[in-house]
Amino acid sequence: MADVAIVTDSTAYLPQALTERLGIEVVSLYYDLGGRGAARESNLNGEYNSFYADLAASGSVAVTSSPTSEDFTAVYARLLESHRSVVAICIASAMSETCTTARKVAQEFGSERVVVIDSAGVGGHLGLQVLAAARAASGGTNLEGVIERVHQARRELKAWCLVGTLEYFRRSDRVGNAAAWIGAALDIKPILTIESELKAVERVRTRRRGLERLIELMRHRAELYAEIADITVSTDGRRVQVVAEEIYRELQRARGAQASYNP
């Protein structure tokens, strides 16, 4: 019997080919756009262009909800048939009820069999912790060792994101109409960081300057100790590839032959 199985949720946005190769189980969150009814986020299969087009046309927001207790129960029960234990690493509890649901279900199986870890992140911040866990587990590390590897990865991670528009913050009542209008008029792009929740770091005047600033932040991180960079984009894959290649060059300068690029 294999030792540890790894579970995460769909907000890690890891490529399906990667999760399948590493044996990572993904439990999907749900979304409802325009009152059409709940749909699994995983059904988008990483293709978000049509989703964002529908979102822009809706004049509303997409309402999200965590996986159900039944979703987690089914996954835990199946994995425990072939593994001694399960480690589930989930989106930050400050952003979603997913962790809470995962933990409630885990209690039914016992703390020695199912452990749920709050990643305090989302996207790449979550995904890199999941990859650290999966690689440790595949190498034969026991439950305690996998948990420690996740905690180590979380301590070492730093994540930033560039928001292209304040419109969806306005729709969700996180900024007022005036702030959103001024932001659009002046082409202001906020840079946020993930520290259990999204926090503002600074504002830049254009998208181009925002991307330059992200690269500057990554360069400083690489000069210190960064070894891995994950880049997640909602739309415009061509643009993000250009940014990824630039960040790779910065990592090369900082890390030399240790740097590698996997698009």
Secondary structure, DSSP 8 states (H G I E B T S, - for coil): -EEEEEEEEGGG---HHHHHHHTEEEE--EEEETTS--EEGGGGTT--HHHHHHHHHHTS-EEEE---HHHHHHHHHHHTTTEEEEEEEES-TTT-SHHHHHHHHHHTT-TTTEEEEE-S--THHHHHHHHHHHHHHHTT--HHHHHHHHHHHHHH---EEE-S-SHHHHHTTSS-HHHHHHHHHHT-EEEEEESSSEEEEEEESSHHHHHHHHHHHHHHHHHHT--------SS-HHHHHHHHHHHHHHHHHHHGGG-----
